[in-house]
Amino acid sequence: MTMSAMIVALLIDTGLGWPAAIFRAIGHPVTWIGRLIGKLDDWLNLEQAQPWQRRLAGLIAALAVIGLAVKTALVLRGLLPGGLTGTLLEGLLIWPFLAVRSLHDHVMAVARPLALGDMDRARGAVAMIVGRDPDSLDEAGVARAAMESLAENASDGVVAPWFWGMVFGLPGIVGYKAINTLDSMIGHRTPRHEAFGWAAARIDDVANLIPARLTGLIFAGVSGRWRPALAVMARDAHHHRSPNAGWPEAAMAGALGVRLSGPRVYADRIAEEPWVNAGAPDPMPADLLRGLRVYRQAVAAILAATILFAALAALWS
């Protein structure tokens, strides 16, 4: 049932995203998970505790969140009926855990004003998806930040949940989103979370190991420039500060013939990151639109692969 349900979820999310009216009415499952993480952070992350105690508390918190998420998904899946009704209901349950439309719309909100030369709107839009100081970004900086966010979040928000959903069904996709939300909330090297969030960050690294590389391969395959995309990915992916984000970013950089990563300014510091595809020019507004086209082609390839897998599974059964 899960493969057919994944097709349903991909189609719904590509068409609708997560409508604002639904969010206002009930919120979003990821925000529900986030509230639980916030409570555990308040209760267990004690500043007076020793670093090893905070690491242990963080591990307990991470396992509790992931375990509860997976258990809830198992219970819900067990309640589903068979046949077409069950497939449609499972697709509806999977739908919120994909971010196909929302990622596209957030990056397009940067690309449109950037292409028109409206830097104020472009900086305001890019500030919604990256943590950099938007006032420090010129045209190339805005395009680069948005493209990096597109590449990295294509892995975290689309390919990884799809992958774990295809492998383990609804519990896999819900468990992955719990892991990813833990990392985004507490997996930071800050005084408060360096010890408490250590386990969350390491678990997220493992969960994204395959999907990040798969995302890079998909970008390379659909871009029409698979040789340079694969070459840059093989050469530069490991230069990235993240063990996983460098793979889709490097593939996108190679596919579009631009450079990504590099030094960036945050509110409290300057990060001297190495360049990915260093010899290439900076991305321009037109390159960001090209990157969105690669992203749409990647989503189409994922949908086509899911349909093929579902058809083969039906023939096999």
C-alpha positions as CSV (number, residue, x, y, z in Angstrom):
1,M,0.0,0.0,0.0
2,T,2.8,2.4,0.9
3,M,4.1,3.0,-2.6
4,S,0.7,3.8,-4.0
5,A,0.1,6.0,-0.9
6,M,3.3,7.8,-1.6
7,I,2.1,8.6,-5.1
8,V,-1.0,10.1,-3.6
9,A,1.0,12.1,-1.1
10,L,3.4,13.4,-3.8
11,L,0.5,14.5,-6.0
12,I,-1.4,16.3,-3.2
13,D,1.7,18.0,-1.9
14,T,2.9,19.1,-5.3
15,G,-0.5,20.5,-6.1
16,L,-1.5,22.0,-2.7
17,G,1.5,22.2,-0.4
18,W,0.2,22.7,3.2
19,P,-2.6,25.3,2.8
20,A,-2.5,28.3,5.2
21,A,-6.2,27.6,6.1
22,I,-5.3,24.1,7.4
23,F,-2.2,25.5,9.2
24,R,-4.4,28.1,11.0
25,A,-6.9,25.4,11.9
26,I,-4.7,22.6,13.2
27,G,-1.1,23.6,12.7
28,H,1.2,21.1,11.2
29,P,2.5,17.7,12.4
30,V,6.1,18.9,12.4
31,T,5.1,21.9,14.6
32,W,3.5,19.4,17.0
33,I,6.8,17.4,17.1
34,G,8.6,20.7,17.6
35,R,6.5,21.6,20.6
36,L,7.4,18.3,22.3
37,I,11.1,18.9,21.6
38,G,10.8,22.3,23.1
39,K,9.2,21.0,26.3
40,L,11.9,18.3,26.6
41,D,14.6,20.9,26.0
42,D,13.1,23.0,28.9
43,W,12.7,20.1,31.2
44,L,15.9,18.1,30.6
45,N,18.6,20.5,29.3
46,L,19.7,21.8,32.7
47,E,22.5,24.5,32.5
48,Q,23.9,23.4,35.8
49,A,24.4,19.8,34.7
50,Q,27.8,18.4,33.6
51,P,28.3,18.0,29.8
52,W,28.1,14.2,30.0
53,Q,24.8,14.6,31.9
54,R,23.4,16.9,29.2
55,R,24.5,14.5,26.5
56,L,22.7,11.7,28.2
57,A,19.6,13.8,28.7
58,G,19.7,14.8,25.0
59,L,20.0,11.2,23.9
60,I,17.0,10.3,26.1
61,A,15.0,13.2,24.7
62,A,15.9,12.3,21.1
63,L,15.0,8.6,21.6
64,A,11.7,9.6,23.3
65,V,10.7,11.9,20.4
66,I,11.6,9.4,17.7
67,G,10.0,6.5,19.6
68,L,6.8,8.3,20.2
69,A,6.6,9.5,16.5
70,V,7.2,6.0,15.2
71,K,4.8,4.4,17.6
72,T,2.1,6.8,16.7
73,A,2.6,6.1,13.0
74,L,2.5,2.4,13.6
75,V,-0.8,2.7,15.5
76,L,-2.3,4.9,12.8
77,R,-1.2,2.5,10.1
78,G,-2.7,-0.4,12.0
79,L,-6.0,1.3,12.0
80,L,-6.1,1.8,8.2
81,P,-8.5,-0.3,6.1
82,G,-7.4,-2.2,3.1
83,G,-7.9,-1.4,-0.6
84,L,-8.3,2.0,-2.2
85,T,-9.7,3.6,0.9
86,G,-6.6,2.7,2.9
87,T,-4.3,3.8,0.2
88,L,-5.9,7.2,0.0
89,L,-6.0,7.6,3.8
90,E,-2.3,6.6,4.1
91,G,-1.5,9.1,1.4
92,L,-3.2,11.8,3.4
93,L,-1.2,10.9,6.4
94,I,2.1,11.0,4.5
95,W,1.2,14.3,2.8
96,P,2.2,16.7,5.6
97,F,5.7,15.1,5.9
98,L,6.7,16.1,2.4
99,A,7.7,19.7,1.5
100,V,7.7,19.6,-2.3
101,R,5.5,22.6,-2.9
102,S,6.5,24.7,0.1
103,L,10.2,24.5,-0.8
104,H,9.5,25.5,-4.4
105,D,7.3,28.4,-3.3
106,H,9.8,29.7,-0.7
107,V,12.6,29.8,-3.2
108,M,10.5,31.2,-6.0
109,A,9.5,34.0,-3.6
110,V,13.2,34.9,-3.8
111,A,13.8,34.3,-7.5
112,R,10.9,36.5,-8.8
113,P,11.9,39.8,-7.1
114,L,15.6,39.0,-7.6
115,A,15.0,38.7,-11.4
116,L,13.1,42.0,-11.4
117,G,16.0,43.7,-9.5
118,D,13.9,44.2,-6.3
119,M,16.6,43.6,-3.8
120,D,14.6,44.6,-0.7
121,R,11.9,42.0,-1.4
122,A,14.5,39.4,-2.4
123,R,16.5,39.9,0.8
124,G,13.3,39.8,2.8
125,A,12.3,36.5,1.2
126,V,15.7,34.9,1.5
127,A,15.8,35.8,5.2
128,M,12.8,33.4,5.6
129,I,14.8,30.4,4.5
130,V,18.5,31.0,5.6
131,G,20.1,32.3,8.8
132,R,22.5,34.8,7.1
133,D,22.4,38.5,7.6
134,P,20.3,39.5,4.5
135,D,21.6,43.1,4.5
136,S,25.1,41.8,3.8
137,L,24.0,40.0,0.6
138,D,24.3,41.4,-2.9
139,E,22.5,40.0,-5.9
140,A,24.9,37.0,-6.2
141,G,24.8,36.4,-2.4
142,V,21.0,36.3,-2.4
143,A,21.0,33.9,-5.4
144,R,23.7,31.7,-3.8
145,A,21.9,31.5,-0.4
146,A,18.6,30.6,-2.0
147,M,20.2,28.0,-4.3
148,E,22.0,26.4,-1.4
149,S,18.8,26.2,0.6
150,L,17.0,24.7,-2.4
151,A,19.6,22.0,-2.8
152,E,20.0,21.1,0.8
153,N,16.3,21.2,1.6
154,A,15.4,19.1,-1.5
155,S,17.3,16.4,0.4
156,D,15.9,17.0,3.9
157,G,12.4,18.0,2.8
158,V,11.7,15.7,-0.2
159,V,14.2,13.0,-1.0
160,A,14.9,11.8,2.6
161,P,11.3,11.5,3.7
162,W,10.4,9.9,0.4
163,F,13.3,7.4,0.8
164,W,12.5,6.4,4.3
165,G,8.8,6.3,3.5
166,M,9.5,3.9,0.6
167,V,11.7,1.7,2.8
168,F,9.7,1.6,6.0
169,G,6.3,3.1,5.1
170,L,4.5,5.7,7.2
171,P,6.6,5.0,10.4
172,G,9.7,5.5,8.3
173,I,8.7,8.9,7.1
174,V,7.3,10.1,10.4
175,G,10.4,8.9,12.2
176,Y,12.7,10.7,9.8
177,K,10.8,14.0,10.2
178,A,11.1,13.6,14.0
179,I,14.9,13.1,13.6
180,N,15.2,16.1,11.2
181,T,13.1,18.3,13.5
182,L,15.3,17.4,16.4
183,D,18.4,18.4,14.5
184,S,16.9,21.7,13.3
185,M,15.9,22.7,16.9
186,I,18.6,21.4,19.1
187,G,21.4,20.0,16.9
188,H,23.5,23.2,17.0
189,R,26.9,23.9,18.3
190,T,25.8,26.6,20.7
191,P,26.6,26.8,24.4
192,R,23.0,25.6,25.2
193,H,22.8,22.8,22.7
194,E,26.3,21.5,21.9
195,A,26.1,18.8,24.5
196,F,22.3,18.3,24.7
197,G,21.9,18.3,20.9
198,W,24.9,16.1,20.2
199,A,22.8,12.9,19.8
200,A,20.2,14.6,17.7
201,A,22.8,15.9,15.3
202,R,24.6,12.6,14.9
203,I,21.3,10.7,14.4
204,D,20.4,13.2,11.7
205,D,23.8,12.7,10.0
206,V,23.2,9.0,9.8
207,A,19.6,9.3,8.6
208,N,20.6,11.7,5.8
209,L,23.7,9.7,4.7
210,I,22.0,7.9,1.8
211,P,19.3,10.5,0.9
212,A,21.8,13.3,0.5
213,R,23.9,11.4,-2.0
214,L,20.8,10.1,-3.7
215,T,19.7,13.7,-4.1
216,G,22.9,14.7,-5.7
217,L,22.6,11.8,-8.2
218,I,19.1,12.8,-9.1
219,F,20.1,16.4,-9.7
220,A,22.9,15.2,-11.9
221,G,20.7,12.8,-13.8
222,V,17.9,15.2,-14.6
223,S,20.0,18.3,-15.3
224,G,21.3,17.3,-18.7
225,R,24.9,18.1,-17.4
226,W,25.5,14.9,-15.5
227,R,29.3,14.7,-16.1
228,P,30.2,18.1,-14.6
229,A,27.6,17.6,-11.8
230,L,29.1,14.3,-10.8
231,A,32.6,15.6,-11.1
232,V,32.0,18.5,-8.8
233,M,30.1,16.3,-6.4
234,A,32.9,13.8,-6.2
235,R,35.6,16.5,-5.9
236,D,33.9,19.1,-3.6
237,A,31.1,17.5,-1.6
238,H,33.4,16.6,1.3
239,H,34.7,20.2,1.6
240,H,31.3,21.2,3.1
241,R,31.0,21.7,6.8
242,S,28.1,19.2,6.8
243,P,28.8,15.5,6.0
244,N,25.6,15.5,3.9
245,A,24.6,18.9,2.6
246,G,27.6,19.2,0.4
247,W,26.4,16.4,-1.9
248,P,23.2,18.0,-3.3
249,E,24.8,21.5,-3.2
250,A,27.9,20.3,-5.2
251,A,25.7,18.5,-7.7
252,M,23.6,21.6,-8.2
253,A,26.7,23.8,-8.5
254,G,28.2,21.4,-11.2
255,A,24.9,21.1,-13.0
256,L,24.4,24.9,-13.3
257,G,28.1,25.8,-13.7
258,V,28.2,28.1,-10.7
259,R,30.0,28.3,-7.3
260,L,28.2,27.8,-4.0
261,S,29.0,27.9,-0.3
262,G,32.0,30.1,0.5
263,P,32.2,32.8,3.1
264,R,29.0,34.0,4.6
265,V,27.9,36.6,7.2
266,Y,25.6,35.6,10.1
267,A,24.2,38.0,12.7
268,D,26.9,37.1,15.2
269,R,29.8,35.9,13.1
270,I,31.5,35.4,9.7
271,A,31.8,31.8,8.6
272,E,34.8,31.3,6.3
273,E,33.5,28.3,4.4
274,P,35.4,26.8,1.4
275,W,33.8,27.2,-2.1
276,V,32.1,24.4,-3.9
277,N,33.0,24.5,-7.6
278,A,35.4,27.3,-6.8
279,G,36.5,28.2,-10.3
280,A,32.9,28.9,-11.6
281,P,31.1,32.3,-11.5
282,D,28.6,33.3,-8.8
283,P,25.0,32.4,-9.5
284,M,22.8,35.1,-11.0
285,P,19.0,35.4,-10.9
286,A,18.6,33.4,-14.1
287,D,20.7,30.6,-12.5
288,L,18.3,30.5,-9.5
289,L,15.4,30.0,-12.0
290,R,17.4,27.3,-13.7
291,G,18.0,25.6,-10.3
292,L,14.2,25.6,-9.7
293,R,13.8,23.9,-13.0
294,V,16.3,21.2,-12.0
295,Y,14.4,20.8,-8.7
296,R,11.0,20.4,-10.6
297,Q,12.6,17.8,-12.9
298,A,14.0,16.0,-9.8
299,V,10.5,15.9,-8.2
300,A,9.1,14.6,-11.5
301,A,11.7,11.8,-11.6
302,I,10.9,10.8,-8.0
303,L,7.2,10.6,-8.9
304,A,8.0,8.6,-12.0
305,A,10.2,6.2,-10.0
306,T,7.6,5.7,-7.4
307,I,5.0,4.9,-10.0
308,L,7.4,2.4,-11.6
309,F,8.2,0.8,-8.2
310,A,4.4,0.5,-7.5
311,A,3.8,-1.1,-10.9
312,L,6.6,-3.6,-10.4
313,A,5.4,-4.4,-6.9
314,A,1.9,-5.0,-8.3
315,L,3.2,-7.3,-11.0
316,W,5.4,-9.2,-8.5
317,S,2.5,-9.8,-6.0
